[in-house]
Amino acid sequence: MSFSAEERDQDYCRVIVEAVGYIERYLDGISRDDFALDSKTQDAVAMRLQQILECAVKLSAESKSDLKINWSALTAMRNKISHSYVDIDYEIVWQVIRDLEEFGALIAWVRRRI
């Protein structure tokens, strides 16, 4: 059975929204300082962030062209989390989740699609 690019993109979008929901629950009421001290939450957030970025990277070229963001920044973050297990900077993870404009734009775009 083969799925169209649109169907695959919908699946990726659903996974992204689900993963964002997990991150929101993990970080509910958590300050930056709390996050810095909580390795379990850091690991959980990094894993869900990796899942989000992996799905985002796999979106079709058509979907990516519809979303005008810095894809190389998101891809670089995905590669860093996926392949540099030893030196993940959790301050950067926090900044991606809370401050990175591209990440926010991706999440807003995905939420509109499903």
N, C-alpha and C positions, 0 to 999 in steps of 0.2 A: 504494500500500500504506500502510495506516495502522497505527500502533502504539498500543497502550493506554498509559495513563499509567504503569501498573506496568512495562511493558516499557521505556518511555523512562527511568523512574527507575532501572531495573537497568542500562541503558547508562550513564547519568550516574554511577552508583555505581562501575561498572567503570573508567571514565575517571578518577574521583577516586582510586581505589586505585592505579591505574597511575601517576598523577602524584605521589602521595605516595611511591611507591617510588623514582621519580626523585629527588625532593627528599632522601629518606633517603640515597641513594647520593651525591648532590652534597655533602651535609653530613657524611658519614661522616668522623670524625676532624678535623673543622673546628671550631675555637673561634670564639667571637664576634669576637675580634680578627682572626683569619684571614679570616673572612667580611667584616669591615669593609674589608679591604685587597684583596679579590679581586673585581673588577668582573665578571669572567666568571661566577663562581659566583652573585653577586648577581643578575645578569640571568637566569640559568638558573632560579634559585629563584623569582624574581618571576614569570617566565613560567608556570611550573608552578603557582604559587599562584593566578595569574589564572585558569588553566584549572580548577583545583579550585573556586574561588569562583564562576566562571561556571556550572559544572555544578550547584553547590549552589543557586544562585539559581533555576535552571530546574527544580528538583525540583517535583513536583506539590504542590498545597496539602495533600493528604492526607498525604504524606510529611513535609512541613514541620510539620504539626500534630503528628505523631508524635514529632518531635525538638524538645524544649523548649530552644531556645537563643535568643540575641539575634540574630535574623536581620538586624536593621538594622545591627548592628556588622559582620557579615560582608559585607553588601551594600555598606556604605560602603567597606570595604577593597577590595572588588572594583572599585568605581567609581574609587577613588583609583589603583589600579594600572592599570586599563584606560584611564583618560582623563587622567591627570596624568603623562604620561611624563617630563616634565622634572623634576619634583620628588618622585620616589618616595624616601621616607625608608627606607633599607635597615635602619636600626635597628628601625623598625616592622615591616618584613618579618620580621626575625629574631624579634622578640617574638611576632608572630602564629604563626610556625612552632613556636616553642619554648614560649611561655608563655600564649597566649590560650586560655582555658578553652573558649570556643565552638568554636574550631578543633579542639581536641582531642576535644571531644564529637562534632562532626561526623564526624571521621575514625573514631572508635570505632563510631559508629552505622552508617556506611557499610560498614565491614568486617564488621559483623554481618549486614548485608543480603545480601551476595553469597556 
